[in-house]
Amino acid sequence: MAQNFDVVVVGSGPAGSAAAVTAARLGLSVALLDRAAFPREKLCGGGVTGRAARHLAEVFGLGIEEDLFLTSRRVRFTAQGRPLAEVDDAPALHMTMRREFDARLHGLALEAGVEVFAPVKPGALDPARRRLDLADGRSLGFGVLIGADGINSHIARQLFGQSFDPATVAFALEVEAPPRDDDHVEIDLDAACWGYGWAFPKCESLTLGVGGLHRANPHLKRNLGHYLAQHGADGQLAGCKGQFLPAGDFRTRPGRGPVLLVGDAAGLVDPLTGEGIAHAILSGRLAAEAAGQALAAGDGGGAFGIYRAALAPLHGELRQARLLQRVVFGRLMHRPMLAVIAARPSMQHRMLRLLAGELDYADIRKGFFLRLARHGVATVAGRVTGRHNVAAGESA
């Protein structure tokens, strides 16, 4: 006999907990599954932007609390350790450890009245019969199922045969180093190919990592070694951990019928900034709301159409991010782009306001390519003039 719920959520990271909390507050019966008991470890830089902070407040009623976050308004841009720019009045960035952060959100889901099944592994999924078998022999019936189980999503594999192709996604390595007095957030735009390095100060540690498109970084561990050396953390390399990130490969069809995919399982990670927490929380809320609407209409199978329509603006943003990613990290324009960032405080602030959710990609693109072309031409002209001046001096 299957135990029946209106909504079954698989995975209790930020996306799954957001879906569970939202569905419970809509008056739906909710089962929340996870392979692990909480607290559990999660590899992630742990950056919570202004956009994510707003979603936390809206969905969970959670503010930026000192015991969970270290907040900084100081950002340093570098390129292989070479300083590019420092911004001391950036929009607030909040750094957290995912072990504690995810456990807090999971706890809020418990408080909302969901029934938790953890640790447990999901088994066979039958969307037609609306049934999910568990590895321990139990079965759960559902009106709508929400897959929030990450990049290696079991639910995505059940639907589509695979989660993601490793050749199309990013890969990241990071370590936890001893904390520093410096509260600068550092972003190194040249620490990896088609990616970047990061130094995120936390309350009790310093997270150092590098990540980029997987196929473009066959020597990512070596890159991390160089980055650690720049921070005097050479001895930490042996403790590095890795994780695939679905940056740049979002699912245009994030589900089917009564089965919806959210967060990393749906590929909702910004390919330029790597931000995923904000999109995870938003997509979890949207999926739960779609489930509520579909079930109220007596047809859980209609949830996908409602959810996909609600997700369209975010998909549009990710498409624009993918276009800009090719400019920022592509071989042709990467060096001129670094020069633009170093030379233009306005560009630095626009990038940080984008990360904070104060601007969107349509705002960034306005006049961007024209400014970049002008700066690139000026840079090339300066180099040519310099070479001519040197040659003239040598001739004299």
DRENMAR-922342 format. One record per residue (C-alpha): residue number from 1; x, z, y. Coordinates in steps of 0.1 Angstrom, whole numbers, padded with zeros to 4 digits. Layout:
N
[NUM [X Z Y]] ...
//
This chain:
396
[1 [0000 0000 0000]] [2 [0013 -0010 0034]] [3 [0012 0015 0063]] [4 [-0005 -0004 0091]] [5 [0004 -0005 0129]] [6 [-0007 -0025 0158]] [7 [0030 -0032 0167]] [8 [0061 -0028 0146]] [9 [0094 -0029 0166]] [10 [0126 -0035 0147]] [11 [0157 -0022 0165]] [12 [0158 0007 0190]] [13 [0183 -0003 0215]] [14 [0172 -0008 0252]] [15 [0149 -0038 0243]] [16 [0133 -0022 0213]] [17 [0128 0012 0230]] [18 [0113 -0006 0260]] [19 [0089 -0025 0238]] [20 [0079 0007 0219]] [21 [0073 0027 0250]] [22 [0053 0000 0267]] [23 [0031 -0007 0236]] [24 [0025 0031 0231]] [25 [0014 0035 0267]] [26 [-0010 0006 0262]] [27 [-0027 0027 0235]] [28 [-0013 0007 0206]] [29 [-0001 0023 0174]] [30 [0037 0017 0171]] [31 [0063 0019 0144]] [32 [0099 0018 0156]] [33 [0126 0010 0130]] [34 [0164 0011 0132]] [35 [0192 0008 0107]] [36 [0209 0038 0122]] [37 [0199 0073 0132]] [38 [0205 0082 0168]] [39 [0228 0088 0185]] [40 [0249 0059 0172]] [41 [0278 0039 0184]] [42 [0273 0006 0203]] [43 [0301 -0017 0216]] [44 [0292 -0026 0252]] [45 [0308 -0023 0286]] [46 [0279 -0001 0296]] [47 [0274 -0016 0331]] [48 [0239 -0009 0345]] [49 [0232 -0030 0375]] [50 [0207 -0024 0403]] [51 [0184 -0048 0384]] [52 [0187 -0028 0352]] [53 [0181 0005 0371]] [54 [0148 -0008 0385]] [55 [0137 -0018 0350]] [56 [0147 0017 0337]] [57 [0126 0033 0364]] [58 [0096 0010 0358]] [59 [0095 0012 0320]] [60 [0110 0046 0311]] [61 [0106 0065 0344]] [62 [0143 0072 0341]] [63 [0165 0075 0372]] [64 [0203 0073 0376]] [65 [0212 0108 0364]] [66 [0247 0122 0369]] [67 [0250 0134 0333]] [68 [0244 0098 0320]] [69 [0260 0076 0347]] [70 [0290 0072 0369]] [71 [0281 0053 0400]] [72 [0306 0032 0420]] [73 [0303 0009 0450]] [74 [0339 -0002 0448]] [75 [0348 -0034 0430]] [76 [0382 -0050 0425]] [77 [0385 -0087 0416]] [78 [0417 -0098 0399]] [79 [0432 -0127 0380]] [80 [0455 -0118 0351]] [81 [0463 -0086 0371]] [82 [0469 -0104 0404]] [83 [0447 -0089 0431]] [84 [0421 -0113 0445]] [85 [0399 -0090 0465]] [86 [0385 -0055 0469]] [87 [0350 -0047 0480]] [88 [0343 -0011 0491]] [89 [0307 -0015 0500]] [90 [0293 -0032 0469]] [91 [0258 -0027 0456]] [92 [0258 0003 0433]] [93 [0270 -0003 0398]] [94 [0263 0025 0372]] [95 [0285 0029 0342]] [96 [0273 0046 0310]] [97 [0283 0052 0274]] [98 [0259 0033 0252]] [99 [0259 0061 0225]] [100 [0243 0085 0250]] [101 [0223 0059 0269]] [102 [0206 0044 0239]] [103 [0199 0078 0225]] [104 [0181 0088 0257]] [105 [0159 0057 0256]] [106 [0152 0063 0219]] [107 [0142 0098 0227]] [108 [0118 0086 0254]] [109 [0102 0063 0228]] [110 [0097 0093 0206]] [111 [0081 0112 0234]] [112 [0057 0083 0240]] [113 [0043 0089 0205]] [114 [0058 0061 0184]] [115 [0064 0067 0147]] [116 [0101 0063 0139]] [117 [0116 0049 0107]] [118 [0153 0055 0108]] [119 [0177 0050 0093]] [120 [0161 0022 0073]] [121 [0169 -0015 0066]] [122 [0143 -0041 0070]] [123 [0136 -0065 0041]] [124 [0114 -0095 0036]] [125 [0092 -0106 0064]] [126 [0058 -0123 0058]] [127 [0044 -0134 0091]] [128 [0013 -0150 0075]] [129 [0003 -0117 0058]] [130 [0017 -0097 0087]] [131 [0038 -0075 0065]] [132 [0074 -0063 0066]] [133 [0090 -0048 0035]] [134 [0116 -0022 0039]] [135 [0147 -0019 0017]] [136 [0136 0016 0005]] [137 [0104 0001 -0011]] [138 [0079 0008 0017]] [139 [0059 -0018 0035]] [140 [0046 -0020 0070]] [141 [0016 -0040 0081]] [142 [0015 -0052 0117]] [143 [-0006 -0070 0143]] [144 [0025 -0081 0162]] [145 [0061 -0076 0152]] [146 [0089 -0074 0178]] [147 [0125 -0082 0167]] [148 [0149 -0062 0188]] [149 [0177 -0060 0163]] [150 [0206 -0076 0182]] [151 [0227 -0107 0179]] [152 [0228 -0105 0140]] [153 [0190 -0101 0140]] [154 [0175 -0098 0105]] [155 [0142 -0109 0120]] [156 [0156 -0140 0135]] [157 [0172 -0149 0102]] [158 [0139 -0144 0085]] [159 [0122 -0168 0109]] [160 [0149 -0194 0115]] [161 [0175 -0191 0087]] [162 [0202 -0178 0109]] [163 [0206 -0156 0140]] [164 [0232 -0175 0161]] [165 [0260 -0200 0155]] [166 [0293 -0181 0162]] [167 [0307 -0213 0178]] [168 [0281 -0212 0206]] [169 [0283 -0175 0216]] [170 [0308 -0152 0231]] [171 [0330 -0125 0215]] [172 [0343 -0094 0232]] [173 [0369 -0067 0224]] [174 [0372 -0034 0241]] [175 [0387 0001 0238]] [176 [0380 0035 0253]] [177 [0410 0048 0272]] [178 [0415 0081 0290]] [179 [0397 0084 0323]] [180 [0414 0077 0356]] [181 [0408 0091 0391]] [182 [0402 0056 0404]] [183 [0365 0048 0404]] [184 [0370 0011 0411]] [185 [0351 -0013 0388]] [186 [0375 -0041 0380]] [187 [0366 -0076 0370]] [188 [0395 -0099 0360]] [189 [0383 -0134 0361]] [190 [0413 -0148 0343]] [191 [0418 -0124 0314]] [192 [0401 -0148 0289]] [193 [0391 -0184 0287]] [194 [0354 -0189 0297]] [195 [0351 -0152 0303]] [196 [0367 -0122 0320]] [197 [0382 -0088 0316]] [198 [0367 -0055 0327]] [199 [0377 -0019 0336]] [200 [0346 0003 0338]] [201 [0352 0039 0348]] [202 [0329 0064 0329]] [203 [0324 0101 0332]] [204 [0347 0108 0303]] [205 [0366 0076 0297]] [206 [0377 0042 0310]] [207 [0363 0012 0291]] [208 [0387 -0017 0290]] [209 [0377 -0050 0275]] [210 [0380 -0088 0275]] [211 [0354 -0113 0264]] [212 [0347 -0150 0265]] [213 [0334 -0180 0246]] [214 [0343 -0174 0210]] [215 [0356 -0209 0202]] [216 [0378 -0210 0234]] [217 [0396 -0177 0226]] [218 [0414 -0178 0193]] [219 [0439 -0152 0206]] [220 [0415 -0128 0222]] [221 [0433 -0097 0208]] [222 [0465 -0109 0224]] [223 [0446 -0113 0257]] [224 [0433 -0077 0253]] [225 [0469 -0065 0247]] [226 [0480 -0081 0280]] [227 [0451 -0066 0298]] [228 [0457 -0031 0284]] [229 [0494 -0034 0294]] [230 [0483 -0040 0330]] [231 [0465 -0007 0329]] [232 [0492 0012 0311]] [233 [0471 0015 0280]] [234 [0492 -0004 0255]] [235 [0488 0023 0228]] [236 [0451 0018 0227]] [237 [0451 -0017 0212]] [238 [0450 -0004 0176]] [239 [0416 0012 0183]] [240 [0399 -0019 0197]] [241 [0365 -0029 0185]] [242 [0348 -0064 0186]] [243 [0313 -0077 0189]] [244 [0297 -0111 0192]] [245 [0275 -0116 0224]] [246 [0248 -0142 0226]] [247 [0259 -0152 0261]] [248 [0248 -0188 0269]] [249 [0228 -0195 0238]] [250 [0193 -0181 0245]] [251 [0165 -0191 0222]] [252 [0141 -0215 0239]] [253 [0115 -0204 0212]] [254 [0120 -0167 0209]] [255 [0097 -0161 0180]] [256 [0067 -0176 0162]] [257 [0030 -0166 0162]] [258 [0028 -0128 0158]] [259 [0066 -0123 0157]] [260 [0086 -0121 0190]] [261 [0123 -0118 0196]] [262 [0137 -0098 0225]] [263 [0170 -0088 0240]] [264 [0201 -0099 0222]] [265 [0180 -0112 0193]] [266 [0166 -0137 0218]] [267 [0199 -0145 0234]] [268 [0190 -0130 0267]] [269 [0225 -0123 0280]] [270 [0237 -0138 0313]] [271 [0264 -0164 0303]] [272 [0282 -0159 0337]] [273 [0281 -0121 0342]] [274 [0275 -0109 0306]] [275 [0246 -0087 0318]] [276 [0222 -0080 0290]] [277 [0207 -0045 0295]] [278 [0184 -0055 0323]] [279 [0171 -0086 0304]] [280 [0167 -0065 0272]] [281 [0145 -0040 0289]] [282 [0125 -0066 0307]] [283 [0119 -0087 0276]] [284 [0109 -0057 0256]] [285 [0083 -0048 0282]] [286 [0070 -0084 0283]] [287 [0068 -0087 0246]] [288 [0048 -0055 0243]] [289 [0024 -0066 0271]] [290 [0020 -0099 0253]] [291 [0012 -0080 0221]] [292 [-0014 -0059 0239]] [293 [-0031 -0090 0254]] [294 [-0032 -0109 0221]] [295 [-0045 -0079 0201]] [296 [-0071 -0072 0227]] [297 [-0083 -0108 0222]] [298 [-0084 -0103 0185]] [299 [-0055 -0127 0177]] [300 [-0020 -0112 0173]] [301 [-0009 -0148 0165]] [302 [-0014 -0157 0202]] [303 [0013 -0132 0213]] [304 [0040 -0158 0212]] [305 [0024 -0182 0237]] [306 [0017 -0153 0261]] [307 [0053 -0139 0257]] [308 [0070 -0173 0261]] [309 [0051 -0180 0293]] [310 [0060 -0146 0307]] [311 [0097 -0152 0298]] [312 [0099 -0186 0315]] [313 [0113 -0174 0348]] [314 [0141 -0155 0330]] [315 [0149 -0186 0309]] [316 [0151 -0206 0342]] [317 [0176 -0181 0356]] [318 [0197 -0183 0324]] [319 [0198 -0221 0326]] [320 [0211 -0219 0361]] [321 [0236 -0193 0351]] [322 [0249 -0216 0324]] [323 [0254 -0244 0349]] [324 [0273 -0221 0373]] [325 [0293 -0208 0343]] [326 [0308 -0243 0338]] [327 [0319 -0243 0375]] [328 [0334 -0208 0375]] [329 [0351 -0210 0341]] [330 [0355 -0247 0335]] [331 [0391 -0261 0335]] [332 [0386 -0284 0364]] [333 [0372 -0260 0390]] [334 [0384 -0226 0377]] [335 [0415 -0224 0400]] [336 [0397 -0235 0432]] [337 [0369 -0211 0423]] [338 [0394 -0182 0422]] [339 [0408 -0193 0456]] [340 [0373 -0193 0470]] [341 [0366 -0158 0458]] [342 [0399 -0146 0472]] [343 [0394 -0162 0505]] [344 [0357 -0156 0512]] [345 [0343 -0121 0515]] [346 [0309 -0137 0517]] [347 [0313 -0152 0483]] [348 [0324 -0118 0469]] [349 [0293 -0101 0483]] [350 [0270 -0128 0471]] [351 [0283 -0125 0435]] [352 [0278 -0087 0436]] [353 [0244 -0091 0451]] [354 [0236 -0115 0423]] [355 [0247 -0089 0398]] [356 [0226 -0062 0415]] [357 [0195 -0084 0413]] [358 [0193 -0087 0451]] [359 [0198 -0125 0448]] [360 [0190 -0150 0421]] [361 [0208 -0181 0410]] [362 [0188 -0204 0432]] [363 [0201 -0183 0462]] [364 [0236 -0186 0450]] [365 [0234 -0224 0445]] [366 [0223 -0231 0481]] [367 [0253 -0247 0496]] [368 [0276 -0234 0469]] [369 [0289 -0267 0456]] [370 [0295 -0280 0491]] [371 [0315 -0249 0501]] [372 [0335 -0250 0469]] [373 [0343 -0287 0474]] [374 [0354 -0281 0510]] [375 [0376 -0253 0500]] [376 [0390 -0272 0471]] [377 [0399 -0302 0493]] [378 [0415 -0278 0519]] [379 [0435 -0261 0492]] [380 [0448 -0294 0478]] [381 [0455 -0307 0513]] [382 [0475 -0276 0520]] [383 [0496 -0280 0489]] [384 [0503 -0316 0497]] [385 [0512 -0308 0533]] [386 [0535 -0280 0520]] [387 [0552 -0303 0496]] [388 [0557 -0329 0523]] [389 [0572 -0303 0547]] [390 [0596 -0291 0520]] [391 [0606 -0327 0512]] [392 [0611 -0335 0549]] [393 [0633 -0304 0553]] [394 [0653 -0314 0523]] [395 [0658 -0349 0537]] [396 [0669 -0335 0571]] 
//
